[in-house]
Amino acid sequence: MKTEMTLTMERQTSRLPSLSPGSLTRRSLSPARSALTLLTLLLASTLSANIVINELMYDPNGTDTGYEWLELYNNGLSDIDLEGARLLKAGSAYEEVFVFPRFILRAGRYLLLGETNVPNAQFTASLAFQNGGSETDAVRFESADGLYRDTVLYDEPNYYELPDDSGVLGSSFAPDAPQGYALARIMDGWDSNLCGVDFIAEAYPSPGSANPVRIDYGLYWPSLRQEQDSWICGIWVKNLSPISAYLEIPLEFRLDGVSAGTICACNISAGDSLFYENWFAIADEDNHLIEISLDLASDPDQTNNQISLQLYGPELQGPLINEVMYRPATGFQEWIEIWQGSPYRGSYRIEDRAGNGFNFELPDQAGYFVVCASPAQLLSRYPDCPADIVIDVSGWATLNNDGDEVWLLDADGETIDSLSYEADATPPDRSLERYESQGMSLWRACLASTGATPGLVNSSPVEVPPGQSKPVAVYGSPCQARAGEQISVSYQLQDSQNRVDCAVWSRAGQLVRVLADNTLLPHTGVLSWDGRDANGRYVPRGLYYISWTSRGLSNGKEIYKRFSVAMR
């Protein structure tokens, strides 16, 4: 067996080009959105060429007092005198924190304002920023004449109706950073005036120096096809971030664990994708594992940077039902996503419990396919879904919201795959998706913020954040459970095996839900609460408590924690 790799570049102008062997293809997933992104970039570079809050530490590890800090950055081309400029903070209302003396902040340079224990700060002040955790808080820089503002709104909901830079009610919010994390712009000086876009919870703060460039690249829509004695593997590399930056990213292909070549993926515009193909000259008919990975250390989401495929095998045999939207939002349609692991053209049928159904065909191609009654409507609702994998069907069999069964049949009427679901298996406008756990295929409500991922890799559960300093931490509060959000209890313990008790309680001390009951858990992982009680009903809006007790089996170390969380 031997492998070989060939790569050529070809520019295409069609929305979804036909792919030739060895081609690297650039395309825009959404031309209108790309134009909007370009306009945003131009506006950000011209209108926002000023002082911005570049990084903010409001909840240091341990005691806050003495260790909070804020970093300013001059993202313009001219030096600026800060004399008379003010720094403000807000919980329920804005109040002044610091007035800057004369100081020339040069273009492209940083200023660090910190409390007494912050090293290398140019100025020292008592900051006492709000820590978030239940509602929106804010920090604002304001010029001496009051005509220019840069505001960081973090956490939500905005109970006190804090305004943004323009003076209107703020509606885009940076995340609530865990203890020890900073809020940092995804690139120095980047300012779209949308805090939810511009900021990330940064595990590796860099006060007074450059922020890591946090651009999220992902691998999507893998494909396999055979041509004579070769297998050709295709993959799309997508820039999921709102910014473009020159990056040279190794894209490695491996065959049975051995490197089969590396391609440099570089300079992908915001929202756009590049297509790569790799040839594997395989002389035998054995099954082989193909792995594809992106090596981008600063990527804020590493879960979409690796994909594995097999030439044959049950996990790639297909087709399989992979995702079902049975409870769409009002005015939208149902749809079903099919995953076909091996290239095979065939005729199939979907039936429900009552025997109603429709027929469709899949092309001689591996990957994701979405069947629905109106492709145009689906693409308008999910613009990231590739247009050429959406299959128009007639005679759609409406699925029941109060529970149903879905059967996938081949041309001979034999069952290939099936699933059943109960009433309220998902919130409205959130799909039911397949996932693997301990070697079993299970189903859950989609965890993605979009509510569904037609044509894309299914969502991944929350993982322990890199650099988490506490053995137990809670994320996701406040939580809107009916929209599919969850509270996550992440743990990173010393012992390899631990007995854990974890439960949710009401403010009145009533047991709401047991998440772990003397359960044997490994040293690291995540427990999730979907906002339901022990009977499967969503709990009312309000404050709840999560209790945690763990004991290591070998070291006997015990940990007791209590966290407050909010449901909204």
N, C-alpha and C positions, 0 to 999 in steps of 0.2 A: 504494500500500500504506500502511496506517496501523495503528497499534497502540493498544490501550487497556487499562487495568488497573483491575479492581474488586476490592475486598476487604471481606468482612464477617466477623464472628466468630460462631461457633456452638459451644456446648459439647455434647459427646457423652458418653454414659456407656458405650456398648458398647465391647468390646475393639478391634474394628476397624470403625469406622463406615462407613456408605455416605456417599459424598462428594457434596455438592451444589456447583454452580458458585459460585465466589467465596467458599469457606468456609475459615476458619481453625479447625482442629479440634485439640483437645488430647486425647491418649489416653495411657493407661499401657500400655507394652509388656508389662509383667508386674506385675499388681496385687500379687501376693505379694511380689515383689522391691521394689516401691515402698513397701509397708508396712514391710519390713525396713529399707529405706534411711531412712525417716522415723524408725523406732525408733533406728537408728544415730545419726542427727542429734541426736535428743533426748538420747541417752546421752552423745554427745560433748560436748554443750553443758552437761550437768549434772555428770557424773561426772569429766570431764577438765578442769574449770575450774580450771586451775593453771598452773604454769610448764612450758613445753615448749621443747625444742630446735627452734628455728624455721628455722635455716639453718646449714649446716656447710661450711666450706672446709678440706678435708684434703689436697688436691693442687693447690696454686697453680701458675701458670705459672712455669717456671724452678725456682729453688731453693726447696724447701719451708720450710726453717728461717727463722724470722722473719716469715713471711707467712701462717701458718695462723690461722684464727679460728673462733669459734662465736658464734651469736646466740641468746639466750633471749628468750622472749616470754611475758608474763602474759596468758593468754586468759580470765581470770576477771573478776569485778566488784569484787574487793577488792585492796588493796595487800598485798604480801607481803614480809616481811623475810627476806633470803637468808642471814643469818648462820648459819654452821655447815654450810650445804648443800655438797655435794661434786660435783665433776666427775670422772668416771672414763672410761677408755678400755680397749679390749680388742682384742688380737689372739688369743692363745690363752687369756687369762684377764683379768678386770677388774683394773685398778690405778688408784690415785688420781692425779689430775693437778693438781687445784686445790681449795682450800677457800675458800669465799666469806667475806669479812668482813661486817660489818653493812652492808647496803645495802637500801633499800626500793625494790622494783620495782613501780611503780604499774600499776594495771589498764590493759591495752591498750598498754603501753609495752615497749620493747626494751632489752636489755642486751647489749653487745658485749664479749666476752672475746677478746683477740687476743695474738699474739706481738709482739715489739718493733717491727716495721716496719709494723704495722697501724694506720692513722690512726683517731683518734676512739674508740679502745677505752677503756671505763671501767676495765677491769682488764687487766693484762699477765701472761702466764705462758708457760712453755715447754710447748707442747702435744704436738708430735711425734705426731700421729694416724697410724694405720695407713692405707696408701694403697689397700687392697683389691687387686683384680687376680687373686687366686687362690682366696680363701676369704672367709668372712664376718668382718668386723670390726665394732666397735661403739663408740659414745660414749653415756655415760649421765649424766643429772642426777639427783641423789638428795637428798632433803630432809634436814635436820639430824637428824631423829628416825628416818630410815631407812624411814619408812612410805610415802613416795611416790617413785616413779621415773618418769622419762621416758627411753626408750632408743631410739636409732637404730641398727638393725642394717642394714648395707649390704654388698652383694655376696654371693655364694653360691658353692659350698655351705657349709653351716655345719659344717665339719669338727670344730671344737673345741666344738660343742654349746653355744654361748653362749645364755644364757636371755634372754627378753624381760622386759617390765615385771612380769609376773605371776610370774616365777621359773621358768616352764616353758621347754622347749626352743623357741627362736625358729624360726618357720616362715614369716614374711613379711619380705621384705628390700627395702630401697631399692636402686636400681641403683648400680653402681659408676660414679661421676661421672668423665668424662674430665678430663684435666689442664686447670686453669683454670676448670672448672665448679664450682658449689656444689651440695650437696644442699639443696633448699628445699621446705618444705611448699607444697602446691598452693594453699593460702590461709592467711593468717596465723592461727596457733593451731589450725587444723583438725587433729583428733586422733581417728582411729578405732581407734588402737592396732594398726594394720596398716601397717608401714613401706612395704610394696610399694604401698599405696594412697595413703598420705599424702605421699610424697616424689617429687620429680622431679629429674633432673639439669638444673640451671638454668644456661643459657649467660650470663645477665646477672645476676650476684650483686648483692645489695643489702644489705651489712652495716649493721646498725643502723637500717634503714628497712623499709618495707612490701615484702613479696614480691608479684610479679605474681600475679594470680588466674589460675591455669592450669586453666581449664575447657575440656574438649575437646568442641566441638560438631561435628557432621558432617551432611552431606547424604546422604540415602538414598532409595531406591525412587522414582526419577523416573517420571513417567507423562505420556503425551501422548494427547489424544483430540480429535476434530474434531466440532464442532457447527455446522452450517450454514456461515456464512462466517467462523467463528472457530476457532482452535486453543487448547486449554486445556492448560497445562503445570502439573503438580502436583509437589510436592516435600515430603518430610518432613525437618524439622530436629530432630536428636536430641541430647540432652545425654548424652554418654557417660561423664561423670564422676560420682563418688559424692557430689558436693556441689551445692547449689543456691545461686546468688547472683544478685542482680539485675543483669542485663546488657542493654543495648540494642544489638543487633547488626544492622547493615544487611544485608538480604538483597536482592541486586540481580538483576534479570532483564534480559538483553540479547538483542536480536534483530539478527542479522547485525552484531554488534559495536557496536550503538547501544543505549544504555540505554533500557529499556522500563518503567522504574519500580523503586522501591526500597520494600521493606516492612521495618518494624522488628520483628525477632524478639527477644522479650524474656522473661526470667524463666521459663525452662523448668526444671522440677523435675528432680532427679537421676534419670536413667534414663528420663525421659519424652520425648515428641516432640510437635511441633506440625506441622500440615499446612497448606501454603499453596498457593494456586492463582493463576495469572496468565493473563488473557485476551490473546490476540493476534488482532486483527481483520485477517486476511490475505485480500486479495481475489483474489490470483493463485493459480496452481497450481505455482509454482516451489518449489524446495527452499530451506529457510531454516535457519540455525544459531541455536539457542537456547542461551544460556549462563546458568548460575545460580551465584552466588558468595556466600559469607559473608565479611564483613569483620570478623574477630576477631583482632587482632594478637597477643594473648596466648595464643591457642590453641596447645597444645604439639604438635598434629599438624595441619599445614595441608594434608596430602594429601587429606583428605576434605571440603575446603571449596569445591571447584569441581566442577561437572558440566556437560558439554556434550551436547546432543542435536541431531539433525537431523530435520526433518519427513519427509524421504525420503532415500534414499541407501543404498549397499551396507552401510555400517557399522550402519545401523539397520534394514535389511531383516532379515528373520528367518524363523523363529526359528533360533538357533544354540545348540549345546552350549557351555555356559560354564564348568561345574564338575562334576566327577564324584567321588563317594566310592565307590571300588571296593574299598577295604580298611578297612572300619570296625573300631572296637574290638569286642572280644568282647561279644556281647549286643546290639549295635546293627545297624542296617540300612544297605544301600547306597541311594544316591539320586543323581539327576542334576538339575542346575540348567540351565534353558533361559532364554536371553535373547531376548526378542521386541522388536525395535526399533520396529516400526510396529503400531498397533492392527489386528488381523485375527483373526477367529474362524476356527479351522480344526481339522481332525483330523490326527493325526500318529502315527508309530510309531517305537519304539526297537528296534533289532535288534543282536545281538552277532555275533561272527565265525561262530558255529555256526548262525545264522539264528533263534535263539530271540528272542522279543521280546514287546512289549505295546503296546497302543494307548492314546492319551489325546487330550484336546482342550484347546486353549488358548482363553481368552476374548478378546473384542474389546477388548484392553487391552495397552499396551506395558509392558515391565518384566521383572522376574525371576519365574520360576516353578520350583518344585521338585517333581519327580515322585518318588513313593516308595510303598511298600506300606503304611506306617503313619504317617499324619500326626501322630498323638498322640505316638508315640515320637520322631519327628524334632523336634517342638516342645519336648519335655522335654529333649532333648539340646542343642538350639540355641534357647534362649528368645528371642533377638533376631530370629529369623526371623518375618516377618509371617504370621499364621495363614491369611489369605485367599489367599495365593499358593501354598500347598501343595496339590498335586493327588494324590488317592488313585487308585492304579492296581492292577489285579489281574493275576495271571500274570507277576509280575516275573521277568525273565531274569537269573539270577545271573552277575555278571561275574567273570572269572578273575583271581586275584592274580598269576599268573605271566605275565601279558600277554594282551591281548585287543584287539578292535576294537569301537567303538560307532558305529552308524549312525543318523542321524535322517532319516526318510523322510516324504514328504507322503502325502496320501490316495490318490494314484495310484501310490505305490511308488517315486517318484523320490527320489534322494538330495539332501537339502538341505545336510547337514553331516556330518562324521565325524571321528573321531580314533582313533589307535592308541597303545598304551602297552606298554612292556616290563615284565618282572618287576622289582619293587623300584623302580618309578618314583616312589613316595612311601613314607614310613614308615607304619606302621599308624596309623589314626585321623587321617590327614591327606589332604586332598582333592587332586585334580589340577585345576589351574585354568588358564584361558586368560589370556594377556597379550600385549600388543603390543610389538614391538621392531623398529625400523627398517622400519616398514610391514608387518611380517609378524606373523601370529598364531602364537604358540608356546604350549607347555604346560610347567608346572613344578609342584612341590609347593607347596601354599599356605604363605605366609609368616606368616600371622596366628597369634597366640598361641593362639587357639581351635582351630587345626588346620583350620578350614574356615569359609566365609562364605556358607552357603545363604541366598538372598534378599537378600544385601547385595553391595555393590561388592567386587570381588576385591581381594586384599591388594596392597600396594605394597612394592617393595624398599626397603631402607635407603638413605637419602639422606645426603649430607654434612651433619652437624649444623650449624645456624646458629651462627655465631660461632666455628667451629673455628679455633684459632690456629696449629696445626701444619700443615705442608704434607702430612704423611702421618700417619694415626692408625688404630689398630685398635680395633674394638668387637666385643662379643659373646662375650668370653672370661670365664669358662669356658663352653664350648659343649656342649650335648647334641644332637649332630647327628642321632641316631636319632629324636629328637622333632621334627625339622624345623628346629632352630636352625642359624644360620650364623655364621661369622666374617666380618666386613666390614672391608675395608681401604679407607678413604676417603682421597681425595687432593684437594688444592686447591693447584695449582702456579701459578707465575708465568707461564710460557710458554703460549701458546695450543695448541701441539702438542708432544708429548713422546714419546720412545721409552722404554718401560717394560719392565723384567724383574721379575717377582714370582713367588716360588715358596715352597712349604711343605717343610720339612725335618724329619727326625726328630732326636732328641737325639744319635743316633749319626752324624749327618751324611749320612744317606741321603735322596735326593730322593723326596719323597712325591707332590707334585702341582705342576704348573706353572699359574699363574693368568694370567701374561702373559709372552710370549716375544718381546722386541724389538717389542712391540706399539705402534702409534701411537695414543695416547690424547689426548683434549682436556684442558684445564687442570683440570677438576673432574669427579669421579665416584666410583664405588664398585666395587671388585672383591670378589667373595664366594667363600668356601670353604665347601662343604656338608659337610665332614668326610669326604669320600671320597678314596681314592688314585687313581692314574692308571688303574687297572683298574675303577673304579667301586665298590670295596668300602669300607665304613666303616672308618676307622682305629681301632686300639685306644685305650682311655683312656690319657691321659698328657700329657706336655708336648711341644710342637712349636715350631718356629721359622718365622717368615715373613720372608723376605729381600725387600728392595725396592731397586731401582736405577732411577733415571730421569734423563734428559738432555733439556733443552729444545732444540728444533730451532733457535730463533733466538738465544737468549742463551747456549746451551751450558752452563747451570748443571746440575750433577750433584748428585743426592741419594742417599745410601746410608743405609738403615735396616735394623734387625733387631729383630723383636718376638718375645716369647715368648707363646704362647697355650696354653690347656689344653682338652683334650677329656675329657668325663666321660660 
